[in-house]
Amino acid sequence: MAARHPLNKSQLETLRKRLEDERKRVLRVLQGTRPEETPADALSEVEETAQRATEWTQQRGVAERERALLAEVDRALAKFAAGTYGISEKTGAPIPYDRLSAVPWARQGTDE
């Protein structure tokens, strides 16, 4: 049985806004990290090819991390809709506001 939620409406609204802002930020990053598609024969030098490959790999890594974060943020926003935001997925206990303030998409408290 889940415990009564200790967060007040102001705290919940602050956390919801932070999640929505983070979602917008992640989407902007994802739009900016799409690697440019350049045909291999358009590249003139080996060094340029290697540099582009390195940049593409870095951009792909950023995009993967941001997509994972987006999934966590979307999950937290879905919990708002379901009325289960701020409740530990592991124990069903309320997650402290300090933890949620630091990581609004947290799934459990720090001591779990």
C-alpha positions in Angstrom: 0.0 0.0 0.0 1.5 3.4 -1.0 2.0 6.0 1.7 0.3 9.4 1.6 2.3 11.8 -0.5 4.2 14.4 1.5 4.5 16.9 -1.3 2.3 20.0 -1.4 0.7 21.4 -4.6 3.4 24.1 -5.0 6.2 21.5 -4.8 4.4 19.3 -7.2 3.9 22.1 -9.7 7.5 23.2 -9.4 8.7 19.6 -10.1 6.2 19.2 -13.0 7.5 22.5 -14.6 11.1 21.3 -14.2 10.3 18.0 -15.9 8.5 19.8 -18.8 11.4 22.3 -19.1 13.9 19.4 -19.2 11.8 17.6 -21.8 11.9 20.7 -24.0 15.7 21.0 -23.5 16.3 17.4 -24.4 14.2 17.7 -27.5 16.2 20.7 -28.6 19.5 18.8 -28.0 18.2 15.8 -30.0 17.3 18.1 -32.9 20.8 19.6 -32.9 22.7 16.3 -32.6 21.5 14.7 -35.8 24.7 13.9 -37.7 24.9 15.3 -41.2 24.7 12.7 -43.9 27.7 13.2 -46.2 28.4 10.8 -49.0 31.8 9.1 -48.5 33.0 10.2 -52.0 32.3 13.9 -51.1 35.0 13.8 -48.4 38.4 14.8 -49.8 40.9 13.8 -47.2 41.5 10.9 -44.8 41.8 13.2 -41.9 38.5 14.9 -42.7 36.9 11.5 -42.9 38.3 10.4 -39.5 37.3 13.7 -37.9 33.7 13.4 -39.2 33.5 9.8 -38.0 34.7 10.9 -34.5 32.2 13.7 -34.4 29.4 11.5 -35.6 30.3 8.9 -32.9 30.3 11.6 -30.2 27.0 13.0 -31.4 25.5 9.6 -31.5 26.6 9.0 -27.8 25.0 12.3 -26.8 21.8 11.5 -28.6 21.6 8.0 -27.0 22.1 9.6 -23.5 19.5 12.3 -24.2 17.0 9.7 -25.5 17.4 7.7 -22.4 16.9 10.8 -20.3 13.8 11.7 -22.4 12.3 8.3 -21.6 12.9 8.9 -17.9 11.3 12.4 -18.0 8.3 11.1 -20.0 7.9 8.3 -17.5 7.9 10.8 -14.6 5.3 13.0 -16.5 3.1 9.9 -17.0 3.3 9.3 -13.3 1.9 12.8 -12.7 -1.0 11.9 -15.0 -1.5 8.7 -13.1 -1.2 10.3 -9.7 1.8 8.2 -8.7 4.6 10.7 -9.1 7.0 10.9 -6.2 6.3 7.4 -5.0 9.2 4.9 -5.0 8.8 2.1 -7.6 10.8 -0.2 -5.3 9.1 0.3 -1.9 5.9 2.4 -2.5 7.2 4.9 0.0 7.2 8.7 -0.8 10.4 10.0 -2.4 11.7 13.0 -0.4 11.3 16.4 -2.0 15.1 17.0 -1.7 15.7 13.9 -3.9 13.0 14.9 -6.4 14.3 18.5 -6.5 17.8 17.1 -7.4 16.5 14.5 -9.8 12.9 15.1 -10.7 12.7 11.8 -12.7 13.9 9.8 -9.7 12.2 6.4 -9.4 13.2 5.7 -5.8 14.7 7.4 -2.7 18.5 7.6 -2.3 18.5 5.1 0.6 16.8 2.3 -1.3 
